[in-house]
Amino acid sequence: MKADLDSFSLGKKTFLSRLMVGTGRYRTLDEARDSIVASECEIVTFAVRRAQSALVSQNTSLLNTLNHLNIWLLPNTAGCQTA
């Protein structure tokens, strides 16, 4: 019963953790990935603009290193001219 009380629903998706972690402010990709994995969060926010620029420049993106089966990505469009 405790798990039901602590769960968080967003639309049809239910999460066991209420913790949301962002992808910014880390010194390295490894530090970001390790921190996100260690937190056991299920929701990760990411800046759309930063993700797009990583694709254009063909740099390794943090989003490519995360397990998308365990983590739900929540885009942050703040600062974007068009989303």
C-alpha positions in Angstrom: 0.0 0.0 0.0 2.9 2.4 0.7 4.1 2.2 -2.9 0.6 3.3 -4.1 0.8 6.4 -1.8 4.2 7.4 -3.0 3.6 6.9 -6.7 3.2 9.8 -9.1 1.0 9.8 -12.1 1.3 12.0 -15.1 -1.4 11.2 -17.7 -1.4 7.5 -18.2 2.1 7.0 -16.9 2.8 6.1 -13.3 6.2 6.6 -11.6 7.5 5.1 -8.4 9.8 8.0 -7.8 8.8 11.6 -7.6 12.4 12.8 -8.1 13.0 14.7 -11.4 16.6 15.3 -12.3 17.9 17.8 -14.9 20.8 17.2 -17.3 22.5 20.6 -16.9 25.3 21.9 -14.6 27.4 18.7 -14.7 31.1 19.0 -15.5 31.3 16.0 -17.7 28.9 13.5 -19.5 30.2 10.7 -17.3 29.4 12.7 -14.1 25.9 13.5 -15.3 25.1 9.9 -16.3 26.5 8.5 -13.1 24.6 11.0 -11.0 21.3 10.3 -12.8 21.7 6.6 -12.6 22.7 6.8 -8.9 19.6 8.9 -8.1 17.3 6.1 -9.3 15.0 8.8 -10.7 12.5 7.9 -13.4 12.1 11.4 -15.0 15.0 13.4 -16.5 14.5 16.9 -17.9 16.7 18.1 -20.8 17.1 21.3 -22.7 15.8 20.9 -26.2 18.2 23.5 -27.6 21.2 21.6 -26.1 20.0 18.3 -27.4 19.5 19.7 -30.9 23.0 21.3 -31.0 24.6 18.0 -29.9 22.9 16.3 -32.9 24.0 19.0 -35.3 27.6 18.9 -34.2 27.5 15.1 -34.0 28.9 15.2 -30.4 28.1 12.5 -28.0 24.9 13.4 -26.2 24.0 12.5 -22.6 20.6 11.4 -23.8 22.2 8.7 -25.9 23.9 7.2 -22.9 20.8 6.8 -20.7 18.6 3.7 -20.5 15.3 4.9 -22.1 13.5 1.8 -20.8 14.0 3.1 -17.2 14.0 6.8 -17.7 11.3 9.0 -19.1 12.6 12.1 -20.8 10.8 15.4 -20.2 11.8 18.1 -22.7 12.4 21.7 -21.4 11.8 24.2 -24.2 12.8 27.2 -22.1 14.9 29.7 -24.1 13.9 28.1 -27.5 12.7 30.3 -30.2 10.5 27.6 -31.7 9.6 24.2 -30.2 
